[in-house]
Amino acid sequence: MHRIGMSDCGEKNDRYREYLLRLPESEVVVLRRGEENEFGSCDSLVLTGGEDVAPELYGDWSDETVHTNPERDGTEFRLIENAMNRRVPILGICRGLQVLNVFLGGTLVLDLEKYYGRIHKAISNNEDRVHGVALLNESHLKDFIREDAGQVNSAHHQAADRIGSGLKIAARAEDGTVEAIEGTDDLPSRIVSVQWHPERMHFDNPFSHGVLDLFGSCLTIKRKTEKYAHGG
């Protein structure tokens, strides 16, 4: 049984849970603020979407476009540190990509539309924007999605800028915006992170199930490694 620890994103938890439970023999534990100790029994970490990461954490300043949740930042930083120490796989989605990048020393674009004229935010509360992305050669994500390019949903106004230590870009949007990053072998944890929302896409879309397939493979590799280490 894979026990997946998932950061709390309130009313949207159920959609993420439904997506993650497509992994065979999986259980999802929502890690609410103050309950981080529950993560000790989990085999992996999923960082969900939500508010902006505080600009102060990456040496920037706030403006009228930024909406933060410092308590959530603190909770997720502690969870990432715990995950790294225990060498468990991490999946980041939307904000999850951004908080991982910041934790590892990267920076963010405060607002894509204001500073670059790029519009990636949702059309409305009920309708995501759609745009093209291209997967970079030699990325693990491309190996599992098995496409050179495709269409993804989009509901964000920030994006990774300078990439954090131990991370590499795995996909870009048509306008050059970073759309996926993944960990290198320099990191103790295997990291998969995407700016789009695979949990809100049709699961038969390779940009949805391919992300989960890659994350699932990271879980399998971890289990096999542990079994070998214990002489199994």
PASEBA-1860 file (N, C-alpha, C; in nm, 3 decimals):
! residues 232
1> MHRIGMSD> 0.084/-0.120/0.000/0.000/0.000/0.000/0.088/0.125/0.000 ~ 0.066/0.213/-0.095/0.135/0.341/-0.098/0.055/0.442/-0.017 ~ 0.117/0.504/0.082/0.049/0.607/0.162/0.102/0.742/0.114 ~ 0.016/0.818/0.048/0.054/0.945/-0.012/0.013/1.060/0.079 ~ 0.108/1.140/0.122/0.078/1.259/0.200/0.054/1.377/0.107 ~ -0.058/1.446/0.123/-0.097/1.555/0.032/-0.120/1.683/0.110 ~ -0.059/1.792/0.065/-0.080/1.920/0.133/-0.225/1.965/0.118 ~ -0.274/2.030/0.219/-0.414/2.070/0.229/-0.443/2.192/0.141
9> CGEKNDRY> -0.541/2.179/0.050/-0.582/2.294/-0.032/-0.732/2.319/-0.018 ~ -0.786/2.280/0.098/-0.925/2.312/0.129/-1.028/2.239/0.045 ~ -1.118/2.314/-0.015/-1.233/2.255/-0.084/-1.194/2.177/-0.210 ~ -1.072/2.193/-0.257/-1.028/2.122/-0.377/-0.958/1.990/-0.346 ~ -0.949/1.954/-0.218/-0.880/1.830/-0.179/-0.936/1.708/-0.250 ~ -1.068/1.701/-0.263/-1.131/1.579/-0.316/-1.089/1.551/-0.460 ~ -1.072/1.656/-0.540/-1.033/1.637/-0.680/-0.892/1.577/-0.688 ~ -0.802/1.629/-0.606/-0.665/1.574/-0.602/-0.668/1.430/-0.551
17> REYLLRLP> -0.745/1.405/-0.447/-0.752/1.271/-0.389/-0.802/1.170/-0.493 ~ -0.905/1.208/-0.564/-0.961/1.119/-0.668/-0.856/1.087/-0.774 ~ -0.780/1.187/-0.812/-0.675/1.168/-0.913/-0.567/1.074/-0.860 ~ -0.519/1.096/-0.740/-0.409/1.018/-0.684/-0.450/0.874/-0.656 ~ -0.576/0.852/-0.624/-0.622/0.717/-0.595/-0.631/0.629/-0.719 ~ -0.605/0.688/-0.835/-0.593/0.605/-0.956/-0.466/0.521/-0.953 ~ -0.372/0.556/-0.867/-0.255/0.471/-0.848/-0.297/0.346/-0.772 ~ -0.262/0.228/-0.820/-0.304/0.105/-0.751/-0.254/0.100/-0.607
25> ESEVVVLR> -0.336/0.044/-0.522/-0.300/0.020/-0.381/-0.250/0.147/-0.313 ~ -0.326/0.254/-0.328/-0.285/0.382/-0.271/-0.385/0.433/-0.169 ~ -0.335/0.508/-0.074/-0.414/0.576/0.028/-0.365/0.719/0.034 ~ -0.456/0.817/0.048/-0.418/0.958/0.051/-0.446/1.014/0.190 ~ -0.346/1.081/0.247/-0.358/1.145/0.377/-0.343/1.296/0.358 ~ -0.446/1.373/0.392/-0.437/1.519/0.381/-0.360/1.572/0.501 ~ -0.253/1.646/0.473/-0.163/1.696/0.577/-0.198/1.840/0.611 ~ -0.284/1.857/0.708/-0.329/1.991/0.747/-0.227/2.058/0.839
33> RGEENEFG> -0.233/2.190/0.843/-0.140/2.265/0.926/-0.148/2.219/1.071 ~ -0.035/2.193/1.132/-0.030/2.145/1.269/-0.033/1.994/1.280 ~ -0.054/1.927/1.165/-0.060/1.781/1.165/0.050/1.721/1.077 ~ 0.161/1.794/1.065/0.270/1.749/0.979/0.329/1.616/1.023 ~ 0.312/1.584/1.153/0.368/1.457/1.202/0.303/1.336/1.136 ~ 0.183/1.355/1.077/0.117/1.247/1.005/0.198/1.202/0.884 ~ 0.285/1.292/0.836/0.364/1.261/0.718/0.468/1.152/0.744 ~ 0.499/1.129/0.869/0.600/1.029/0.903/0.568/0.890/0.855
41> SCDSLVLT> 0.441/0.859/0.836/0.400/0.726/0.791/0.372/0.721/0.642 ~ 0.402/0.830/0.570/0.371/0.838/0.426/0.493/0.803/0.341 ~ 0.465/0.749/0.222/0.570/0.706/0.129/0.605/0.812/0.026 ~ 0.527/0.919/0.019/0.551/1.022/-0.083/0.478/1.149/-0.041 ~ 0.508/1.258/-0.113/0.448/1.388/-0.083/0.393/1.449/-0.211 ~ 0.269/1.500/-0.204/0.209/1.575/-0.314/0.180/1.716/-0.266 ~ 0.231/1.815/-0.339/0.210/1.955/-0.308/0.108/2.011/-0.407 ~ -0.005/2.056/-0.356/-0.119/2.094/-0.438/-0.118/2.242/-0.475
49> GGEDVAPE> -0.218/2.284/-0.552/-0.230/2.422/-0.595/-0.286/2.512/-0.487 ~ -0.285/2.642/-0.514/-0.340/2.737/-0.416/-0.276/2.874/-0.426 ~ -0.263/2.939/-0.312/-0.216/3.078/-0.305/-0.069/3.091/-0.350 ~ -0.029/3.216/-0.369/0.108/3.246/-0.410/0.206/3.222/-0.294 ~ 0.326/3.181/-0.329/0.434/3.170/-0.231/0.480/3.312/-0.197 ~ 0.505/3.339/-0.069/0.546/3.472/-0.025/0.674/3.516/-0.097 ~ 0.674/3.631/-0.165/0.792/3.676/-0.239/0.915/3.693/-0.151 ~ 0.895/3.722/-0.023/1.008/3.740/0.068/1.094/3.615/0.076
57> LYGDWSDE> 1.035/3.499/0.047/1.109/3.373/0.056/1.209/3.356/-0.057 ~ 1.193/3.435/-0.164/1.290/3.426/-0.273/1.349/3.563/-0.306 ~ 1.350/3.652/-0.206/1.419/3.780/-0.219/1.352/3.881/-0.307 ~ 1.220/3.871/-0.323/1.147/3.966/-0.406/1.054/4.049/-0.318 ~ 0.973/4.132/-0.379/0.879/4.217/-0.307/0.738/4.184/-0.354 ~ 0.641/4.217/-0.272/0.501/4.190/-0.306/0.442/4.308/-0.381 ~ 0.337/4.282/-0.458/0.260/4.390/-0.519/0.113/4.352/-0.518 ~ 0.031/4.429/-0.585/-0.115/4.409/-0.577/-0.162/4.280/-0.643
65> TVHTNPER> -0.076/4.216/-0.720/-0.115/4.092/-0.789/-0.095/3.967/-0.702 ~ -0.024/3.982/-0.590/0.019/3.867/-0.510/-0.075/3.842/-0.393 ~ -0.115/3.717/-0.375/-0.204/3.677/-0.265/-0.142/3.556/-0.195 ~ -0.093/3.577/-0.075/-0.010/3.476/-0.008/-0.080/3.409/0.110 ~ -0.018/3.303/0.158/-0.061/3.232/0.278/0.066/3.186/0.350 ~ 0.128/3.275/0.429/0.257/3.244/0.493/0.253/3.119/0.579 ~ 0.141/3.092/0.645/0.133/2.971/0.728/0.145/2.846/0.643 ~ 0.080/2.848/0.525/0.091/2.733/0.435/0.235/2.719/0.383
73> DGTEFRLI> 0.299/2.832/0.352/0.439/2.826/0.309/0.524/2.753/0.413 ~ 0.507/2.791/0.540/0.584/2.728/0.646/0.558/2.580/0.658 ~ 0.430/2.542/0.650/0.394/2.400/0.658/0.457/2.322/0.544 ~ 0.447/2.374/0.422/0.498/2.300/0.307/0.650/2.298/0.303 ~ 0.715/2.402/0.350/0.862/2.399/0.360/0.905/2.287/0.455 ~ 0.835/2.274/0.567/0.869/2.167/0.663/0.845/2.029/0.602 ~ 0.736/2.015/0.527/0.706/1.887/0.463/0.811/1.851/0.358 ~ 0.853/1.950/0.278/0.956/1.924/0.176/1.087/1.883/0.242
81> ENAMNRRV> 1.124/1.954/0.348/1.248/1.919/0.418/1.242/1.777/0.472 ~ 1.129/1.741/0.531/1.109/1.605/0.583/1.119/1.503/0.470 ~ 1.053/1.533/0.357/1.055/1.441/0.243/1.197/1.421/0.191 ~ 1.272/1.529/0.181/1.410/1.519/0.134/1.494/1.435/0.230 ~ 1.477/1.459/0.359/1.553/1.384/0.458/1.523/1.235/0.451 ~ 1.398/1.201/0.417/1.357/1.061/0.412/1.366/1.005/0.270 ~ 1.407/1.088/0.175/1.429/1.046/0.036/1.302/0.991/-0.029 ~ 1.187/1.052/0.001/1.062/1.005/-0.059/1.027/1.090/-0.181
89> PILGICRG> 0.959/1.034/-0.281/0.923/1.108/-0.402/0.829/1.224/-0.374 ~ 0.839/1.329/-0.457/0.755/1.448/-0.441/0.693/1.483/-0.576 ~ 0.561/1.505/-0.575/0.488/1.555/-0.692/0.436/1.694/-0.660 ~ 0.470/1.792/-0.746/0.420/1.928/-0.729/0.326/1.964/-0.842 ~ 0.214/2.026/-0.808/0.115/2.068/-0.907/0.086/2.217/-0.888 ~ 0.105/2.296/-0.992/0.080/2.440/-0.995/0.159/2.510/-0.884 ~ 0.094/2.557/-0.777/0.168/2.615/-0.665/0.275/2.518/-0.615 ~ 0.245/2.386/-0.622/0.340/2.287/-0.575/0.473/2.296/-0.648
97> LQVLNVFL> 0.469/2.321/-0.781/0.592/2.342/-0.857/0.664/2.465/-0.805 ~ 0.589/2.571/-0.780/0.650/2.698/-0.740/0.713/2.690/-0.602 ~ 0.647/2.626/-0.506/0.703/2.618/-0.371/0.826/2.527/-0.369 ~ 0.827/2.423/-0.451/0.945/2.338/-0.462/1.063/2.418/-0.519 ~ 1.036/2.496/-0.623/1.142/2.576/-0.684/1.200/2.676/-0.584 ~ 1.113/2.741/-0.509/1.159/2.839/-0.409/1.236/2.770/-0.297 ~ 1.186/2.657/-0.249/1.255/2.584/-0.142/1.399/2.551/-0.182 ~ 1.419/2.522/-0.310/1.551/2.482/-0.358/1.632/2.599/-0.413
105> GGTLVLDL> 1.591/2.720/-0.376/1.670/2.839/-0.407/1.634/2.910/-0.534 ~ 1.525/2.869/-0.600/1.483/2.935/-0.722/1.395/3.057/-0.694 ~ 1.355/3.124/-0.801/1.269/3.242/-0.790/1.147/3.226/-0.880 ~ 1.052/3.319/-0.864/0.928/3.315/-0.942/0.907/3.448/-1.013 ~ 0.835/3.443/-1.125/0.782/3.563/-1.188/0.660/3.606/-1.107 ~ 0.659/3.728/-1.055/0.548/3.773/-0.970/0.414/3.769/-1.042 ~ 0.409/3.815/-1.165/0.284/3.814/-1.241/0.317/3.810/-1.390 ~ 0.281/3.703/-1.456/0.315/3.684/-1.597/0.254/3.792/-1.686
113> EKYYGRIH> 0.130/3.828/-1.660/0.063/3.927/-1.745/0.122/4.065/-1.724 ~ 0.142/4.105/-1.599/0.191/4.239/-1.569/0.333/4.262/-1.618 ~ 0.419/4.163/-1.602/0.561/4.184/-1.631/0.607/4.129/-1.766 ~ 0.529/4.037/-1.825/0.570/3.978/-1.953/0.459/3.979/-2.058 ~ 0.340/4.022/-2.023/0.230/4.023/-2.118/0.180/3.885/-2.155 ~ 0.206/3.786/-2.070/0.161/3.649/-2.095/0.041/3.617/-2.006 ~ -0.066/3.566/-2.065/-0.187/3.538/-1.988/-0.203/3.387/-1.972 ~ -0.186/3.340/-1.849/-0.200/3.197/-1.818/-0.309/3.171/-1.714
121> KAISNNED> -0.369/3.276/-1.661/-0.469/3.256/-1.557/-0.599/3.201/-1.615 ~ -0.681/3.143/-1.526/-0.807/3.083/-1.569/-0.898/3.187/-1.631 ~ -0.984/3.141/-1.722/-1.081/3.232/-1.785/-1.187/3.274/-1.684 ~ -1.228/3.180/-1.599/-1.324/3.208/-1.492/-1.304/3.105/-1.382 ~ -1.383/3.115/-1.277/-1.373/3.019/-1.166/-1.406/2.876/-1.211 ~ -1.479/2.865/-1.319/-1.522/2.733/-1.366/-1.458/2.689/-1.497 ~ -1.371/2.774/-1.553/-1.312/2.740/-1.683/-1.164/2.775/-1.687 ~ -1.080/2.672/-1.705/-0.937/2.694/-1.720/-0.905/2.743/-1.860
129> RVHGVALL> -0.794/2.815/-1.872/-0.741/2.849/-2.003/-0.673/2.725/-2.062 ~ -0.653/2.719/-2.190/-0.583/2.608/-2.256/-0.474/2.665/-2.346 ~ -0.355/2.604/-2.341/-0.246/2.647/-2.430/-0.154/2.530/-2.459 ~ -0.066/2.548/-2.555/0.026/2.443/-2.592/0.150/2.439/-2.506 ~ 0.207/2.320/-2.492/0.336/2.302/-2.425/0.421/2.207/-2.508 ~ 0.552/2.224/-2.495/0.647/2.134/-2.561/0.732/2.070/-2.453 ~ 0.748/1.938/-2.461/0.830/1.865/-2.366/0.975/1.863/-2.413 ~ 1.066/1.882/-2.320/1.207/1.886/-2.356/1.262/1.744/-2.371
137> NESHLKDF> 1.351/1.728/-2.467/1.415/1.599/-2.486/1.492/1.558/-2.361 ~ 1.499/1.427/-2.338/1.572/1.368/-2.227/1.509/1.398/-2.091 ~ 1.385/1.446/-2.089/1.315/1.461/-1.962/1.242/1.331/-1.931 ~ 1.233/1.298/-1.804/1.158/1.179/-1.764/1.010/1.196/-1.799 ~ 0.961/1.319/-1.789/0.820/1.345/-1.818/0.787/1.309/-1.962 ~ 0.875/1.342/-2.054/0.851/1.308/-2.194/0.847/1.157/-2.215 ~ 0.930/1.085/-2.140/0.932/0.939/-2.151/0.797/0.878/-2.115 ~ 0.726/0.941/-2.021/0.599/0.884/-1.974/0.479/0.943/-2.048
145> IREDAGQV> 0.485/1.068/-2.087/0.375/1.126/-2.165/0.379/1.076/-2.309 ~ 0.499/1.052/-2.358/0.520/0.994/-2.492/0.465/1.082/-2.604 ~ 0.479/1.211/-2.584/0.442/1.310/-2.686/0.550/1.417/-2.688 ~ 0.568/1.479/-2.805/0.660/1.592/-2.812/0.596/1.720/-2.761 ~ 0.465/1.732/-2.784/0.393/1.854/-2.748/0.245/1.821/-2.733 ~ 0.171/1.916/-2.676/0.027/1.895/-2.660/-0.037/2.015/-2.594 ~ -0.165/2.000/-2.560/-0.243/2.106/-2.497/-0.267/2.074/-2.350 ~ -0.251/2.175/-2.266/-0.278/2.157/-2.122/-0.368/2.270/-2.073
153> NSAHHQAA> -0.427/2.248/-1.956/-0.506/2.354/-1.894/-0.414/2.449/-1.818 ~ -0.465/2.566/-1.787/-0.381/2.670/-1.726/-0.465/2.757/-1.635 ~ -0.418/2.776/-1.509/-0.493/2.857/-1.413/-0.396/2.920/-1.314 ~ -0.294/2.988/-1.367/-0.193/3.047/-1.279/-0.151/3.183/-1.334 ~ -0.097/3.267/-1.246/-0.048/3.397/-1.293/0.101/3.413/-1.262 ~ 0.160/3.316/-1.191/0.303/3.316/-1.163/0.368/3.194/-1.229 ~ 0.501/3.191/-1.230/0.572/3.079/-1.288/0.715/3.078/-1.237 ~ 0.782/2.964/-1.253/0.922/2.955/-1.216/1.004/3.049/-1.303
161> DRIGSGLK> 1.099/3.118/-1.241/1.190/3.207/-1.314/1.330/3.144/-1.310 ~ 1.414/3.183/-1.214/1.541/3.112/-1.197/1.513/2.975/-1.136 ~ 1.570/2.872/-1.194/1.541/2.735/-1.150/1.630/2.698/-1.032 ~ 1.568/2.633/-0.932/1.638/2.599/-0.809/1.745/2.492/-0.827 ~ 1.831/2.481/-0.728/1.941/2.386/-0.731/1.889/2.242/-0.734 ~ 1.945/2.162/-0.825/1.904/2.022/-0.835/1.782/1.999/-0.921 ~ 1.730/2.105/-0.984/1.612/2.094/-1.070/1.649/2.124/-1.215 ~ 1.568/2.075/-1.308/1.587/2.107/-1.449/1.450/2.125/-1.514
169> IAARAEDG> 1.444/2.203/-1.620/1.319/2.229/-1.691/1.283/2.107/-1.774 ~ 1.157/2.066/-1.768/1.109/1.950/-1.844/1.010/1.989/-1.953 ~ 0.947/2.108/-1.942/0.851/2.151/-2.044/0.837/2.302/-2.040 ~ 0.807/2.359/-2.156/0.780/2.502/-2.167/0.653/2.525/-2.246 ~ 0.584/2.635/-2.214/0.468/2.676/-2.293/0.516/2.738/-2.424 ~ 0.423/2.763/-2.513/0.455/2.822/-2.644/0.522/2.958/-2.630 ~ 0.492/3.031/-2.523/0.551/3.163/-2.504/0.680/3.158/-2.421 ~ 0.728/3.038/-2.392/0.853/3.023/-2.320/0.841/3.002/-2.171
177> TVEAIEGT> 0.721/3.019/-2.117/0.700/3.002/-1.973/0.731/2.859/-1.929 ~ 0.799/2.844/-1.816/0.831/2.712/-1.763/0.702/2.642/-1.722 ~ 0.678/2.521/-1.773/0.556/2.447/-1.746/0.579/2.318/-1.668 ~ 0.703/2.273/-1.658/0.733/2.154/-1.578/0.880/2.154/-1.541 ~ 0.910/2.110/-1.421/1.048/2.091/-1.378/1.056/1.956/-1.307 ~ 1.174/1.899/-1.309/1.193/1.771/-1.240/1.330/1.769/-1.176 ~ 1.349/1.679/-1.081/1.474/1.673/-1.009/1.582/1.601/-1.087 ~ 1.706/1.636/-1.059/1.821/1.566/-1.113/1.867/1.462/-1.011
185> DDLPSRIV> 1.968/1.387/-1.046/2.021/1.285/-0.955/2.093/1.346/-0.835 ~ 2.112/1.479/-0.835/2.178/1.546/-0.723/2.089/1.555/-0.600 ~ 1.959/1.536/-0.617/1.865/1.548/-0.506/1.838/1.412/-0.443 ~ 1.812/1.410/-0.312/1.781/1.282/-0.246/1.643/1.229/-0.282 ~ 1.550/1.317/-0.317/1.414/1.276/-0.354/1.393/1.288/-0.504 ~ 1.315/1.196/-0.561/1.274/1.209/-0.701/1.160/1.311/-0.708 ~ 1.174/1.408/-0.796/1.078/1.519/-0.803/1.016/1.527/-0.941 ~ 0.883/1.534/-0.943/0.803/1.556/-1.065/0.716/1.677/-1.036
193> SVQWHPER> 0.716/1.778/-1.121/0.631/1.893/-1.094/0.585/1.958/-1.224 ~ 0.457/1.992/-1.227/0.397/2.052/-1.347/0.318/2.175/-1.308 ~ 0.313/2.272/-1.401/0.238/2.394/-1.375/0.090/2.377/-1.408 ~ 0.058/2.282/-1.496/-0.083/2.259/-1.528/-0.149/2.173/-1.421 ~ -0.279/2.147/-1.437/-0.356/2.072/-1.339/-0.400/1.937/-1.397 ~ -0.319/1.833/-1.386/-0.358/1.703/-1.443/-0.482/1.644/-1.376 ~ -0.507/1.684/-1.252/-0.624/1.631/-1.180/-0.755/1.689/-1.234 ~ -0.748/1.796/-1.315/-0.868/1.857/-1.373/-0.882/1.825/-1.520
201> MHFDNPFS> -0.797/1.740/-1.573/-0.804/1.701/-1.714/-0.866/1.562/-1.725 ~ -0.915/1.528/-1.845/-0.960/1.391/-1.868/-0.841/1.297/-1.849 ~ -0.862/1.190/-1.772/-0.750/1.105/-1.736/-0.690/1.033/-1.856 ~ -0.766/1.017/-1.964/-0.710/0.951/-2.082/-0.615/1.042/-2.160 ~ -0.609/1.170/-2.124/-0.513/1.262/-2.182/-0.374/1.228/-2.130 ~ -0.276/1.207/-2.218/-0.142/1.170/-2.170/-0.079/1.274/-2.079 ~ -0.123/1.400/-2.087/-0.069/1.503/-1.999/-0.132/1.497/-1.860 ~ -0.230/1.409/-1.843/-0.285/1.379/-1.711/-0.228/1.247/-1.659
209> HGVLDLFG> -0.256/1.137/-1.731/-0.213/1.007/-1.678/-0.062/0.990/-1.686 ~ 0.005/1.059/-1.780/0.151/1.047/-1.789/0.221/1.102/-1.666 ~ 0.168/1.211/-1.611/0.225/1.268/-1.488/0.213/1.169/-1.373 ~ 0.094/1.109/-1.361/0.072/1.014/-1.252/0.152/0.887/-1.273 ~ 0.167/0.844/-1.396/0.247/0.725/-1.425/0.393/0.747/-1.383 ~ 0.446/0.866/-1.411/0.585/0.896/-1.372/0.598/0.899/-1.221 ~ 0.502/0.963/-1.154/0.505/0.967/-1.008/0.496/0.826/-0.950 ~ 0.408/0.745/-1.007/0.395/0.606/-0.962/0.524/0.528/-0.980
217> SCLTIKRK> 0.596/0.555/-1.089/0.722/0.485/-1.111/0.825/0.525/-1.006 ~ 0.820/0.650/-0.961/0.910/0.695/-0.855/0.882/0.622/-0.725 ~ 0.754/0.598/-0.697/0.717/0.521/-0.578/0.766/0.378/-0.588 ~ 0.752/0.319/-0.705/0.796/0.181/-0.725/0.947/0.168/-0.708 ~ 1.021/0.263/-0.765/1.167/0.261/-0.752/1.207/0.274/-0.606 ~ 1.139/0.360/-0.532/1.172/0.376/-0.390/1.150/0.246/-0.314 ~ 1.037/0.180/-0.340/1.007/0.053/-0.272/1.113/-0.052/-0.305 ~ 1.152/-0.061/-0.432/1.251/-0.159/-0.472/1.386/-0.130/-0.407
225> TEKYAHGG> 1.421/-0.002/-0.399/1.547/0.038/-0.337/1.549/0.000/-0.189 ~ 1.437/0.025/-0.121/1.428/-0.009/0.021/1.436/-0.159/0.042 ~ 1.370/-0.234/-0.046/1.372/-0.380/-0.035/1.514/-0.433/-0.052 ~ 1.587/-0.375/-0.150/1.724/-0.419/-0.175/1.812/-0.385/-0.055 ~ 1.792/-0.261/0.001/1.874/-0.216/0.113/1.856/-0.307/0.236 ~ 1.735/-0.365/0.249/1.707/-0.449/0.364/1.729/-0.598/0.332 ~ 1.788/-0.624/0.218/1.821/-0.762/0.182/1.704/-0.844/0.135 ~ 1.597/-0.774/0.085/1.479/-0.845/0.040/1.494/-0.902/-0.099
END
